[in-house]
């Protein structure tokens, strides 16, 4: 019997290197541990060669990017490519500043990403599709463009594109999935998208069918949010967070 993506993560416990933003490190680490993976957070360029040679997968998230972080990301990402392990990019707020735009352009030039995950505004920017944003948030309501955005990102960067939102769209440029599981509290807590990027990275490590693995993970993540809301002590986004982490460790129905 074929094991599910989530079961495989829990069996193999992949070690994921997070070059991620300062705001979400604790939440991301705890969420990945609950999901079944193993996190490591390190961004010192001097240790990137050693670190990138011992991990199973890598997440690059530019949420609180510094020049020092960028150099670490470039070193680690190139080694990850040489080792042929999954690398995921989360281009947080890429359109907000010149520094972010130039940094992401360099990352995409120097590193081959297995998947790129972002909200509609971030992903649209990568393929020059007009989209309204506010800081790092996507505020445009035109969901009819989502499949086009995902397909264009996938084809342009030879990757799997994950466009997140009320409806998530996942595409490899040839096949695509839509996902509607989730809850609006995921938009009201810091780091929900960043944690999803971590779980996606772990899932890519354990499966050869990367598109299906991402779809399984995105669906499971949304389902976990829905299930969390059934807990009688969840009264808002603050009480949602610890119960959500608990739920990520459960054996929920994950086939989409």
C-alpha positions in Angstrom: 0.0 0.0 0.0 1.4 3.4 -1.0 2.2 5.6 2.0 0.8 9.1 2.1 3.1 12.2 1.9 2.4 13.1 5.5 3.1 9.6 6.7 6.4 9.6 4.8 7.5 12.9 6.4 6.8 11.4 9.8 8.7 8.2 9.0 11.8 9.9 7.6 11.8 13.1 9.7 13.7 15.2 7.1 16.1 17.8 8.3 15.2 21.2 6.8 17.5 24.1 6.7 15.6 27.4 7.1 17.1 30.6 5.9 14.0 32.4 7.0 12.8 35.6 8.6 13.3 36.5 12.2 9.7 37.0 12.9 8.6 33.4 12.3 11.5 31.2 13.3 9.9 29.9 16.5 6.5 29.3 15.0 8.1 27.6 11.9 10.3 25.4 14.0 7.5 24.2 16.3 5.1 23.7 13.4 7.5 21.6 11.4 8.3 19.5 14.5 4.6 18.9 15.0 4.2 17.9 11.3 7.0 15.4 11.6 10.1 17.1 10.2 13.2 18.4 11.9 14.1 22.1 11.7 17.5 23.9 11.8 17.8 27.7 11.7 21.1 29.1 10.6 22.1 32.1 8.5 25.8 32.7 9.2 27.6 32.7 5.8 30.7 31.2 7.4 28.9 28.0 8.3 26.7 27.7 5.1 29.0 25.2 3.4 28.9 22.8 6.3 25.2 23.3 7.0 24.1 22.9 3.4 26.0 19.6 3.2 24.1 17.9 6.1 20.5 18.8 5.5 17.8 17.1 3.4 16.0 20.2 2.1 16.2 24.0 2.2 13.7 26.8 2.6 14.8 30.3 1.5 12.4 33.0 2.8 13.2 36.7 2.4 10.8 38.1 5.0 13.4 40.1 7.0 16.2 39.9 4.4 19.6 41.5 5.1 22.6 41.7 2.8 24.3 39.1 5.1 21.3 36.8 4.8 21.4 37.1 1.0 25.0 36.0 0.8 24.2 33.0 3.1 21.3 32.1 0.9 23.4 32.2 -2.3 26.1 30.0 -0.8 23.6 27.5 0.7 21.4 27.4 -2.3 24.2 26.6 -4.8 25.4 23.7 -2.6 21.9 22.4 -2.3 21.6 22.4 -6.1 24.9 20.5 -6.3 23.6 17.9 -3.9 20.2 17.8 -5.8 18.1 18.3 -2.7 14.8 20.3 -2.7 15.1 24.1 -2.4 12.0 26.2 -1.9 11.8 30.0 -2.3 9.3 32.2 -0.5 9.7 35.7 -2.0 8.0 37.6 0.8 7.1 41.2 -0.1 9.3 41.0 -3.3 7.6 44.0 -4.9 7.9 46.2 -1.8 11.5 47.5 -2.2 14.3 47.7 -4.8 16.5 45.7 -2.4 14.0 42.8 -2.4 13.5 42.9 -6.1 17.2 42.8 -6.9 17.8 40.1 -4.3 15.1 37.8 -5.6 16.3 38.3 -9.2 19.8 37.2 -8.1 18.4 34.2 -6.2 16.4 33.1 -9.2 19.4 33.5 -11.5 21.9 31.6 -9.3 19.7 28.9 -7.7 17.3 26.4 -9.2 14.2 26.2 -7.0 12.2 23.0 -6.8 9.2 25.2 -5.8 8.3 28.8 -5.4 5.5 29.7 -2.9 3.9 33.0 -2.4 0.7 35.0 -2.3 -0.8 36.2 -5.5 0.8 39.6 -5.4 4.3 38.2 -4.9 3.9 35.5 -7.6 2.3 37.9 -10.1 5.3 40.3 -9.7 7.7 37.6 -10.7 6.0 37.3 -14.1 5.0 40.9 -14.6 1.3 40.5 -14.1 -0.3 43.6 -12.5 -1.6 43.0 -9.0 -2.4 45.2 -6.0 -0.3 44.7 -2.9 0.1 46.5 0.4 3.5 45.9 1.9 3.9 42.1 2.0 0.2 41.4 1.6 -1.8 40.7 -1.6 -5.0 42.7 -1.7 -6.3 42.2 -5.2 -9.5 40.3 -5.5 -9.3 39.0 -9.1 -9.0 35.3 -8.5 -9.6 34.5 -12.2 -5.9 35.3 -12.8 -4.5 32.8 -10.3 -4.1 29.8 -12.7 -2.4 32.1 -15.2 0.0 33.4 -12.6 0.9 29.9 -11.3 1.4 28.5 -14.8 3.6 31.4 -15.9 5.8 31.2 -12.8 6.1 27.5 -13.2 7.1 27.8 -16.9 9.4 30.8 -16.6 11.4 29.3 -13.7 11.1 25.6 -14.5 9.6 25.0 -11.1 6.4 24.2 -9.2 4.5 27.4 -8.4 2.3 27.6 -5.3 0.0 30.6 -5.2 -1.6 30.8 -1.8 -4.8 32.6 -0.9 -8.5 31.8 -0.2 -8.1 29.4 -3.2 -4.6 28.0 -3.6 -3.3 27.1 -7.0 -0.4 24.7 -7.6 1.1 24.3 -11.0 4.1 22.7 -12.7 3.2 24.4 -16.0 1.5 21.3 -17.4 -0.7 20.1 -14.6 -2.3 22.1 -11.8 -4.4 21.6 -8.6 -6.7 24.0 -6.8 -7.2 23.8 -3.1 -10.0 25.3 -1.0 -9.3 23.9 2.4 -8.4 26.4 5.1 -9.7 29.1 7.5 -9.4 32.9 7.4 -7.5 32.8 10.7 -4.5 31.7 8.7 -4.5 35.2 7.3 -4.5 36.8 10.8 -1.5 35.1 12.3 2.1 36.0 11.4 4.0 33.3 9.7 1.2 31.0 8.4 2.5 31.1 4.9 6.1 30.9 6.1 5.3 27.7 8.0 3.6 26.2 5.0 6.8 26.7 3.0 8.6 24.7 5.6 6.1 21.8 5.4 6.2 21.9 1.6 10.0 21.6 1.7 9.8 18.6 4.1 7.2 16.9 1.8 9.4 17.4 -1.3 12.2 15.5 0.4 10.2 12.3 0.9 8.3 12.1 -2.5 9.3 11.7 -6.1 6.0 13.1 -7.3 6.6 16.7 -6.2 3.4 18.2 -7.6 1.3 15.7 -5.7 3.4 16.0 -2.6 2.8 19.8 -2.5 -0.9 19.4 -3.2 -1.2 16.8 -0.3 0.6 19.2 2.0 -1.4 22.3 1.1 -4.7 20.4 1.5 -3.6 19.0 4.8 -2.5 22.4 6.1 -5.9 23.9 5.3 -7.7 20.9 6.8 -5.7 21.3 10.0 -6.8 24.9 10.2 -10.5 23.8 9.8 -10.1 21.1 12.3 -8.5 23.5 14.8 -11.6 25.7 14.7 -13.7 22.8 16.1 -11.8 23.1 19.4 -14.1 24.7 22.0 -11.3 26.9 23.5 -10.4 28.6 20.2 -11.9 32.1 20.5 -9.6 34.1 18.1 -6.3 34.1 16.4 -4.4 34.0 19.6 -5.9 30.8 20.9 -5.9 29.4 17.4 -2.1 29.2 17.2 -1.3 26.6 19.9 -4.2 24.4 18.9 -3.1 24.7 15.2 0.3 23.4 16.1 -1.2 20.5 18.0 -3.4 19.7 15.0 -0.5 19.5 12.6 0.6 16.4 14.4 -2.7 14.6 14.0 -3.5 11.9 11.4 -6.1 13.9 9.4 -7.7 12.7 6.2 -5.3 14.1 3.6 -6.3 12.8 0.3 -7.6 15.5 -2.1 
